[in-house]
Amino acid sequence: MTVDMAEHARGTGRLRVLNTRHVLAAMRRAHDPVRISELAQMTALTRPTVSHIVAALESRGWVRRLEPAGKAGRPAVRYSVSLDRFAVVGADAGAHRAVVEVATLDGVRRARREHRRPIQLGEDMLTVLSSMMGEALAEAGLAREAVLAATVASPGIVEEPSGGIELRPGLGAWTAAEVIAALAPLVSGRVAVENDANLAARAMRTMAHMPEDFLSLQWGQRLGAGIVLDGQIFRGRHGGAGELGALLVQDPATGTMRHLEEVVRSDRLPLHGELAELRTEALISRAGAGDPVAQRALAQGIDPLAAAVAPLCVGLDLRTVAISGGIARSGPALVAAFQERLAAHGAIGIDCRLSSFREDTVLRGAVGTAVDSGWETLMVACDPDAAG
């Protein structure tokens, strides 16, 4: 009898945890404050069950009560998750730029730190990230216990499950385990490391009218690509799908064989034509104004990338290419030139789009991933045996 009662208690506890998770998930989906009756309808739970769960969550400080503003009749009390009690962190570890953002559980920014350096950050990156994260959390007035998750975008191939990161020379030699060790003292939940181009693709997926299948180019001082198929990021067996920057191609400016990301680095585009003295933005602007010399230089500069992207578009039947990173500031002239060069390599009718997030596209993907991870941490903490 005692064993049966203990088993019954465990079953009841598991059911209570599952019901609590259902209620929290429903409140997340609702976005706006909701009534008990609405939660009961959304979760298919009884009103008394929902009322009990909401009261328990309110006592923990996870949910806040919003009293009705008017006094006429009996307007119902509404409830919402206390989003500002919790936080997540997204970080982008670029070659020359590191940025950290602290956000609430709905992705709203609370604090931000950014660090730029003319030379590559290399081995200093982890120290810089840790310092900036500490400063941003202090500005937001958040203790470690409130930080439910962090996602760090890293260049290179992030190998799962080993946690190794394959980086090209000059970018550092850290592993996922080292990133986690550097930042874990500031985060109560999970610290994750993800490829930067894949996170850019995740952010692009949230833009309006994006198709289920597309190629996302993260293009600036580095080059990476994320492949999205059926709305999901395709990583490949070893996590290296989309690593176009590692391809060896002939540099039109020197005739030597170099990595593609070195050849089409955004600040090198003018070197491939007759206007080497121009900055990239000026070159693209003049090309857009109809200057034939600038148009020719731009076409020569981006052609190696178009030659690498076109087979992917044709082979995977991708009709959309999303462009993010610093170069996304360049405007429609870049889109027109890239579409023309893609067509020259056989990828005809490709819709090219510039990211509205520009050079923060990777960061937006990191914050969005951290938000999802933060909610997962909260769901786990519903277990009465877990820390609240």
C-alpha positions as CSV (number, residue, x, y, z in Angstrom):
1,M,0.0,0.0,0.0
2,T,2.8,2.4,0.9
3,V,4.5,1.7,-2.4
4,D,1.3,2.3,-4.3
5,M,0.7,5.6,-2.5
6,A,4.3,6.8,-3.3
7,E,3.8,5.9,-6.9
8,H,0.5,7.7,-7.0
9,A,2.2,10.8,-5.5
10,R,4.9,10.7,-8.1
11,G,2.3,10.4,-10.9
12,T,0.3,13.3,-9.5
13,G,3.5,15.4,-9.3
14,R,4.4,14.6,-12.9
15,L,1.0,15.6,-14.0
16,R,1.1,18.8,-12.1
17,V,4.5,19.6,-13.8
18,L,3.1,18.8,-17.2
19,N,0.0,21.0,-16.6
20,T,2.2,23.9,-15.4
21,R,4.3,23.7,-18.6
22,H,1.1,23.7,-20.7
23,V,-0.1,26.9,-18.9
24,L,3.3,28.6,-19.4
25,A,3.5,27.6,-23.0
26,A,0.0,29.0,-23.6
27,M,0.9,32.3,-21.9
28,R,3.9,32.5,-24.2
29,R,1.9,31.9,-27.3
30,A,-0.7,34.4,-26.3
31,H,1.8,37.3,-26.1
32,D,-0.8,39.5,-24.4
33,P,-2.2,39.1,-20.9
34,V,-4.8,36.4,-20.6
35,R,-7.8,35.5,-18.4
36,I,-8.1,32.2,-16.5
37,S,-10.9,31.2,-18.8
38,E,-8.8,31.8,-21.9
39,L,-6.0,29.7,-20.5
40,A,-8.4,26.9,-19.7
41,Q,-9.6,27.0,-23.3
42,M,-6.1,27.1,-24.7
43,T,-4.8,24.2,-22.6
44,A,-8.0,22.1,-22.4
45,L,-7.5,22.1,-18.6
46,T,-10.3,22.8,-16.1
47,R,-10.6,26.4,-14.7
48,P,-9.9,25.2,-11.1
49,T,-6.7,23.5,-12.3
50,V,-5.6,26.6,-14.2
51,S,-6.4,28.9,-11.3
52,H,-4.4,26.7,-8.9
53,I,-1.4,26.7,-11.3
54,V,-1.5,30.4,-12.0
55,A,-1.7,31.1,-8.2
56,A,1.3,28.9,-7.6
57,L,3.3,30.7,-10.4
58,E,2.2,34.1,-9.1
59,S,3.5,33.1,-5.6
60,R,6.9,32.2,-7.2
61,G,7.0,35.6,-8.9
62,W,6.9,34.0,-12.4
63,V,3.5,35.4,-13.3
64,R,2.0,38.8,-12.5
65,R,-1.6,39.8,-12.0
66,L,-3.0,42.7,-14.0
67,E,-6.0,44.1,-12.2
68,P,-8.9,45.4,-14.5
69,A,-8.7,49.2,-15.0
70,G,-12.5,49.8,-15.0
71,K,-14.9,49.2,-12.1
72,A,-18.1,48.8,-14.1
73,G,-19.4,45.2,-14.0
74,R,-16.9,42.5,-13.1
75,P,-14.0,42.7,-15.6
76,A,-11.8,39.6,-15.3
77,V,-8.2,39.7,-14.0
78,R,-5.6,39.0,-16.6
79,Y,-2.2,37.4,-16.1
80,S,1.1,37.5,-17.9
81,V,4.6,35.9,-17.4
82,S,6.9,38.2,-15.5
83,L,9.2,38.6,-18.5
84,D,11.5,41.2,-16.9
85,R,12.3,38.8,-14.0
86,F,14.2,36.6,-16.3
87,A,16.8,37.3,-19.0
88,V,18.8,35.7,-21.8
89,V,22.0,36.7,-23.5
90,G,22.9,36.6,-27.2
91,A,26.5,37.2,-28.3
92,D,28.3,37.5,-31.7
93,A,32.0,36.6,-31.6
94,G,33.2,38.1,-35.0
95,A,36.7,38.5,-36.2
96,H,36.9,42.3,-35.6
97,R,33.6,42.9,-33.7
98,A,32.2,41.4,-30.6
99,V,28.7,42.3,-29.4
100,V,26.6,41.1,-26.4
101,E,22.9,41.8,-25.8
102,V,20.8,41.0,-22.7
103,A,17.1,40.5,-23.5
104,T,13.9,39.6,-21.7
105,L,12.2,36.3,-22.4
106,D,10.3,37.9,-25.3
107,G,13.5,39.1,-26.9
108,V,13.3,42.8,-25.9
109,R,16.7,44.3,-25.3
110,R,17.7,45.4,-21.8
111,A,21.4,46.1,-22.3
112,R,24.0,45.9,-25.0
113,R,27.8,46.1,-25.3
114,E,29.9,46.3,-28.5
115,H,33.6,46.1,-29.0
116,R,35.4,46.8,-32.4
117,R,39.1,46.4,-33.1
118,P,41.0,47.0,-36.4
119,I,43.0,43.9,-35.8
120,Q,41.4,40.5,-35.3
121,L,40.4,39.7,-31.7
122,G,41.8,36.2,-31.9
123,E,42.5,34.6,-28.5
124,D,41.2,37.7,-26.6
125,M,37.7,37.0,-27.8
126,L,36.6,35.0,-24.7
127,T,37.9,37.6,-22.3
128,V,36.2,40.4,-24.2
129,L,32.9,38.5,-24.3
130,S,33.0,37.7,-20.6
131,S,33.8,41.3,-19.7
132,M,31.0,42.7,-21.9
133,M,28.5,40.3,-20.6
134,G,29.3,41.1,-17.0
135,E,28.9,44.9,-17.8
136,A,25.6,44.4,-19.6
137,L,24.1,42.3,-16.8
138,A,25.2,44.9,-14.3
139,E,23.6,47.6,-16.3
140,A,20.3,45.6,-16.4
141,G,20.6,45.0,-12.7
142,L,20.5,41.2,-13.1
143,A,22.0,38.5,-11.0
144,R,23.2,35.2,-12.4
145,E,20.1,33.4,-11.2
146,A,17.9,35.5,-13.5
147,V,19.9,34.6,-16.6
148,L,18.3,31.5,-18.0
149,A,20.3,30.9,-21.2
150,A,23.0,32.3,-23.4
151,T,23.8,31.6,-27.1
152,V,27.2,32.6,-28.6
153,A,27.7,32.8,-32.3
154,S,31.1,31.7,-33.4
155,P,32.7,31.5,-36.8
156,G,33.8,28.1,-38.1
157,I,32.3,24.7,-38.0
158,V,30.8,23.8,-34.7
159,E,31.0,20.0,-34.4
160,E,28.4,18.2,-32.5
161,P,28.5,16.5,-30.0
162,S,32.2,17.0,-29.5
163,G,32.0,20.7,-29.1
164,G,35.1,21.3,-31.3
165,I,35.1,24.4,-33.5
166,E,37.1,24.4,-36.7
167,L,38.4,27.9,-37.2
168,R,40.6,29.3,-39.9
169,P,43.9,31.0,-39.0
170,G,43.7,34.3,-37.1
171,L,40.3,33.8,-35.6
172,G,41.4,32.1,-32.5
173,A,41.4,28.4,-31.4
174,W,38.7,28.2,-28.8
175,T,36.4,25.3,-28.4
176,A,32.7,25.3,-27.4
177,A,33.8,23.9,-24.0
178,E,36.1,26.9,-23.5
179,V,33.3,29.4,-24.5
180,I,31.0,27.7,-22.0
181,A,33.6,27.7,-19.2
182,A,34.2,31.4,-19.8
183,L,30.6,32.5,-19.6
184,A,29.0,29.9,-17.3
185,P,29.7,31.8,-14.2
186,L,27.3,34.5,-15.5
187,V,24.5,32.2,-16.5
188,S,22.3,29.9,-14.4
189,G,21.0,27.9,-17.4
190,R,22.6,26.6,-20.6
191,V,25.3,28.3,-22.5
192,A,25.3,27.2,-26.2
193,V,27.6,27.8,-29.1
194,E,26.3,27.9,-32.7
195,N,27.7,28.7,-36.1
196,D,27.3,32.4,-36.9
197,A,25.9,31.9,-40.4
198,N,23.3,29.4,-39.2
199,L,22.2,31.9,-36.6
200,A,21.9,34.6,-39.3
201,A,19.7,32.1,-41.3
202,R,17.5,31.7,-38.2
203,A,17.1,35.4,-38.0
204,M,16.3,35.7,-41.7
205,R,13.6,33.1,-41.2
206,T,11.7,35.5,-39.0
207,M,11.5,38.2,-41.8
208,A,8.2,38.7,-43.5
209,H,7.3,36.6,-46.5
210,M,10.4,34.4,-46.4
211,P,10.0,31.1,-48.1
212,E,10.5,27.7,-46.5
213,D,13.6,27.1,-48.5
214,F,16.4,29.6,-49.0
215,L,20.1,30.3,-48.8
216,S,21.3,32.8,-46.3
217,L,24.6,34.6,-46.9
218,Q,26.4,36.2,-44.0
219,W,28.7,38.5,-45.9
220,G,31.1,41.1,-44.4
221,Q,34.7,40.7,-43.3
222,R,33.9,37.0,-43.2
223,L,31.7,34.8,-45.3
224,G,29.4,32.0,-44.3
225,A,26.1,30.6,-45.5
226,G,23.1,28.9,-43.8
227,I,20.9,26.5,-45.8
228,V,17.2,26.5,-44.8
229,L,15.1,23.6,-46.1
230,D,11.5,23.1,-45.2
231,G,11.9,25.9,-42.6
232,Q,14.7,24.2,-40.8
233,I,18.4,24.9,-40.9
234,F,20.3,22.1,-42.6
235,R,23.7,21.6,-40.9
236,G,25.0,18.5,-42.7
237,R,26.4,15.4,-41.1
238,H,29.4,17.2,-39.5
239,G,27.9,20.7,-39.1
240,G,29.7,22.2,-42.0
241,A,26.9,22.7,-44.5
242,G,27.1,26.2,-46.0
243,E,30.8,26.9,-45.2
244,L,31.4,28.5,-48.6
245,G,34.1,30.8,-47.2
246,A,36.6,27.8,-47.0
247,L,36.4,27.2,-50.7
248,L,39.7,27.9,-52.6
249,V,39.2,30.1,-55.7
250,Q,41.3,32.3,-57.9
251,D,41.5,35.8,-56.7
252,P,40.7,38.1,-59.7
253,A,42.8,40.9,-58.2
254,T,46.1,38.8,-57.8
255,G,45.6,35.6,-59.8
256,T,46.5,33.5,-56.8
257,M,44.4,30.8,-55.1
258,R,42.8,32.0,-51.8
259,H,39.9,31.2,-49.6
260,L,36.7,32.6,-51.0
261,E,35.9,34.7,-47.9
262,E,39.3,36.5,-48.4
263,V,38.6,37.1,-52.0
264,V,35.1,38.6,-51.6
265,R,35.5,40.2,-48.2
266,S,33.3,43.3,-48.4
267,D,36.2,45.8,-48.1
268,R,38.1,44.2,-51.0
269,L,35.4,44.4,-53.7
270,P,36.8,47.7,-55.2
271,L,40.2,46.0,-55.7
272,H,38.9,43.8,-58.5
273,G,38.2,46.6,-60.9
274,E,39.6,50.0,-61.9
275,L,38.3,51.9,-58.8
276,A,40.5,50.5,-56.1
277,E,40.6,53.9,-54.3
278,L,36.9,53.8,-53.5
279,R,35.2,52.4,-50.4
280,T,32.8,49.5,-51.0
281,E,29.7,51.7,-50.3
282,A,30.8,54.3,-52.8
283,L,31.5,51.7,-55.4
284,I,28.1,50.2,-55.1
285,S,26.5,53.6,-55.1
286,R,28.2,54.6,-58.3
287,A,27.3,51.3,-59.9
288,G,23.6,51.9,-58.9
289,A,23.8,55.4,-60.5
290,G,24.8,53.8,-63.8
291,D,28.6,54.3,-63.9
292,P,29.8,51.5,-66.3
293,V,33.3,51.4,-64.7
294,A,31.8,50.9,-61.3
295,Q,29.3,48.3,-62.6
296,R,32.1,46.3,-64.2
297,A,34.3,46.5,-61.0
298,L,31.4,45.4,-58.8
299,A,30.6,42.5,-61.2
300,Q,34.2,41.3,-61.1
301,G,34.3,41.6,-57.3
302,I,31.2,39.5,-56.6
303,D,31.6,37.0,-59.4
304,P,33.6,34.4,-57.4
305,L,30.8,34.3,-54.8
306,A,28.1,34.1,-57.5
307,A,30.0,31.2,-59.1
308,A,30.0,29.4,-55.7
309,V,26.4,30.1,-54.9
310,A,24.8,29.4,-58.3
311,P,25.4,25.6,-58.1
312,L,23.8,25.5,-54.6
313,C,20.7,27.3,-55.9
314,V,20.4,25.1,-58.9
315,G,21.2,21.8,-57.2
316,L,18.9,22.4,-54.2
317,D,16.2,24.2,-56.1
318,L,16.6,27.3,-54.0
319,R,14.9,30.4,-55.5
320,T,15.8,32.9,-52.7
321,V,19.1,34.2,-51.4
322,A,19.1,36.3,-48.3
323,I,22.1,38.6,-47.7
324,S,23.0,39.8,-44.3
325,G,26.1,41.2,-42.6
326,G,27.7,44.6,-43.0
327,I,27.3,44.5,-46.8
328,A,23.5,44.5,-46.4
329,R,23.7,48.3,-45.9
330,S,24.6,48.6,-49.6
331,G,21.2,48.7,-51.1
332,P,19.5,47.5,-54.3
333,A,22.5,48.0,-56.6
334,L,24.2,45.1,-54.9
335,V,21.1,42.9,-55.3
336,A,20.8,43.7,-59.0
337,A,24.5,43.0,-59.6
338,F,24.4,39.7,-57.7
339,Q,21.3,38.5,-59.4
340,E,22.9,39.3,-62.8
341,R,26.1,37.3,-61.9
342,L,24.0,34.4,-60.6
343,A,22.2,34.3,-63.8
344,A,25.5,34.3,-65.7
345,H,26.4,31.1,-63.9
346,G,23.1,29.4,-64.6
347,A,21.0,30.3,-61.5
348,I,18.3,32.3,-63.3
349,G,15.4,34.1,-61.6
350,I,16.9,34.1,-58.1
351,D,15.2,36.5,-55.6
352,C,17.9,38.2,-53.6
353,R,16.9,40.0,-50.4
354,L,18.9,42.2,-48.0
355,S,18.5,41.7,-44.3
356,S,16.7,44.4,-42.4
357,F,18.9,43.5,-39.4
358,R,22.1,44.2,-41.4
359,E,25.2,43.5,-39.4
360,D,23.1,42.6,-36.4
361,T,21.5,39.6,-38.2
362,V,23.7,37.0,-36.4
363,L,23.0,38.7,-33.0
364,R,19.3,38.6,-33.7
365,G,19.6,34.8,-34.4
366,A,21.6,34.4,-31.2
367,V,19.1,36.2,-29.0
368,G,16.2,34.3,-30.6
369,T,17.9,31.0,-29.9
370,A,18.7,32.0,-26.4
371,V,15.0,33.0,-25.8
372,D,13.9,29.5,-26.9
373,S,16.5,27.9,-24.6
374,G,15.5,30.2,-21.8
375,W,11.9,29.0,-22.0
376,E,13.1,25.4,-22.0
377,T,15.0,26.2,-18.8
378,L,11.9,27.7,-17.3
379,M,9.9,24.6,-18.2
380,V,12.4,22.3,-16.6
381,A,12.3,24.5,-13.4
382,C,8.5,23.7,-13.2
383,D,9.6,20.5,-11.5
384,P,9.3,21.0,-7.8
385,D,12.5,19.2,-7.3
386,A,14.4,21.7,-9.6
387,A,15.7,25.1,-8.5
388,G,13.1,27.9,-8.9
